[in-house]
């Protein structure tokens, strides 16, 4: 499997996860509203060591039953993992500009997340911590699901959407 395909599968899995959180009724509970980004210094199964103070440049938005992939477009941050300039930004940054791309419709399920992709349905679970949400796959994994945990947090600053 190519690196690009793996990345796209991971993005789709993350998208499905973040939209289909268990026990969170969309209309009555805004706990998944807003724009969310992955924690820059998290590893596959290791939480971030900075309390998610630095975000990756890729994130997600969930509204009106749609999942939207977002990406910050104007970061000049130099403290990113691997010294990659502009591929992260500080969580407390007051404003960002993003580009968006619709990724489709997803549904919430009770007490778990189920993602159907490539003829296989994967179950995921989640828990909240003080600084981020952790999302992980069930041990019975689809062929496309890795053991990766996702560590995400909501961005609270101003957002301008680039057209």
Secondary structure, 3 states (H helix, E strand, C coil): CCHHHHHHHHHHHHHHHHHCCCCCCCCCCCCCCCEEEEECCCCCCCCCCCCCCEEEEEEEEEECCEEEEEEECCCCCCCCHHHCCCCEEECCCCEEEEEEEEEEECCCECCEEEEEECCEEEEEEEEECCCCEEEEECCCCCCCCCCCCEEEEEECCEEEECC
